[in-house]
Amino acid sequence: MLRWEDTPSVAAMRCSRAWVEINLEAIHHNVRQFRSLLRPTTDLMAVVKADAYGHGAIAVARTALAAGATWLGVATVPEGIELRQAGLTAPILVMGALHDAEEVRALARWQLQPTIVTPKQALVFATALSDACLPLPVHIKLDTGMSRLGFDWQRALEFVEFVSGLPALQITSMYSHFATADEPDPTEMRRQHERFERAIATLEMHNQLPARLHLANTAATLTDADALQYDMVRVGLGLYGLAPAPHLQSLLNLQPALEVKARITHIKKISAGAGISYGHRFVAKRPMTIAVVGIGYADGIPRQLSNQLTVLIDDQPVCQVGSITMDQLMLDVSDIHGLTEGDIVTLLGNSTSHQITADDWANRIGTISWEILCSFKHRLPRIMTRNRTRRLYPAEDSLL
């Protein structure tokens, strides 16, 4: 008779079908690669928004800081609070625009540093913090051509003087963001950089220049030596081992940190003429052996990859067939012998002689690797590894 105490732990059951492995050694390596481009005095911000692009914000932040990052970047106040509650004390920049007084007070309570993009927003902050004992460090963002967040660069002096006049706020830095740093043609990036420099010159002339300046994202860190002369760079995608564009791939030795694994849950034989999955978008032209794998679009596998996806079993590429469903997908394993339920399939990651990356998926379906990485749902547990050590049934506290 099976007793409850004999059943597998919840952690083990969560890994019984599919999971994401994060190689923290790769994160450490990638940070060191970027640090090698910088002066010792230049800060490196590890951008860990969106749960570190799906990699697990707390573990990635700790690893990045241990490797030489000095700042952390998030998009929202709750993301920053999560890091503080985990005991991380590094400076944290919240890069989204906040307008809610309660969020402002929470931000101050947890010692997070906001981005200020308009005078109206600055007044919200000043009002919410009117009874604060110390001014809140804030970062001024200029729009130099991204046309997203930021105040008009041509009015930088007016903006900085206005924020400087609010006793509750203390400007700690000024920054902007490139729109095309990952494009082969550097014309627009140079135009934005020139605008940033012109804003700096105006502020210097009036003795209003903030103490810290930063401009370079991952792509600019790789390509724009002048942007490295500021006080900090902000590294996002590169932290996770991917270059922002094909022409940048050879500039650093980056290691993808994320792998996606799943288990075969069923193996069956079908006859010629049998349709597979919804809509019968694949029909067998010969007798086939099909392996059903316990992962689907509800886990973040794009349905658009149906009949286009290649996975790895051991060191052998295998084609996916039929429509990818919510929780499962099917593989043609007719040429592989000895498979059984429970065997592991690698959807993203490495084998001895093959590699499948988020770039491969993105290129197939016309999107970007950022979106692929951020799509893996938290039904897939994150298992943290070092040096590719496999821990298929981890303890509860190793899951993020």
C-alpha positions, 0 to 999 in steps of 0.5 A: 500500500502506497503511503503519502510519505512515500510519494515524491516531493512536490519539487520532484514532481514539478520536474517530472515533465519539463524544466529550465536549467540555468547555468550560473557559471555561464552568467558569471563568465558573461559578466567577466567578459563584459567587465574585460571591456571596461575601465576598473572605475566603470560600473556594470549594471546587470539588467535583471528585469522580467525575472532576469529575462526568465532566468531567475532574478535573485540567483542571477543578480547574486551571481552577476554581483559576485562576478563584478556587476555593481548595479542592478536594473529592474522595470518595476517596484515589485521587481526591486522589492523582491531583490531587497527581500532576498538580501541584495544591497546593491544599488537598484535602478527602476527603469519604468516610469512611476506615477503612483504615490504609494509606489513612490513611498514603497520605492523609498522604503526599499531604497530603490532609485527611480527614473524621472522622465517628466516634470509632472512625474517629479512633482508626484515624487516630491509630494509623496516624499514631502515628509522624508528625512533624506532626499531620494536619489533619482535618475534623469532620463533623456529621450535622444531618439528612442521616442519611448521614455525620457524628456526632450534632450534639447530641454535637458537644462530646463528639466534638470534645473526643475528637478534640482529645485525639489528638496525631496529629490537628489539627481544621482545620474542622467541617462538615455537609451539607444534605439538602433545600437544593434543595427549594422548601420551606426548612423542613428546610434551616432546621432543619438550619442551626439545629442546626449553629448550636446545635452551634457555640454549644455549642462556643464556650461551651467554647472548642472551636470549630474555626477553619473552618466550612462548610455550604453546597452549591451549592443553599444557596450560591444560597439561604441567605445565612446559610450564606454567612457561614461560612468556605467554600462547597462548589460541585458541580453549579453548577460544571458549569453546571447548577442543582440545581433548576428554581426555582434556574435564574434565580439565576445565569447558569450555562453548561453545560460538557459536550457529547456528540457522535457521528458518523453511521456509516451511512445507509440507507432502509427501507420502511413496516412495517420494525421498527428495532432490538431488539424492534422497539419502533419500526415505520416507518409510512412509508418512512424514511431512517435514520442509524446513530450510533456511540454507545450505552448502553455510552457512557452514553446511557440506554437508557430514552431509547429513542424519547424522545431528540432530538438536533441535526444542524446546527441541526435537532432530530432524533428517535431511533427504536428501542431504543438499543443498546450501541454505536449508536442510530438517527435518523429523518433522512428530512427532512434532505438531504445527510447523509453518513457522518462528519457530527456529531450533538450529543446534549447541547449547543447549536446556534444556536437549540436547547439540550439539557441533562442536565436534559432527559434527567433529566426524561424518565427520572425521574432527576437531572442528576448521574447523567446527567453521571456516566454518560458512560464513558471510552470517550468521550474528553474533549476540552478546549475554550475558547470552543467551539473545535472540536478533533476530532482532538486531540493525545494529551496533550489527552485526559483 
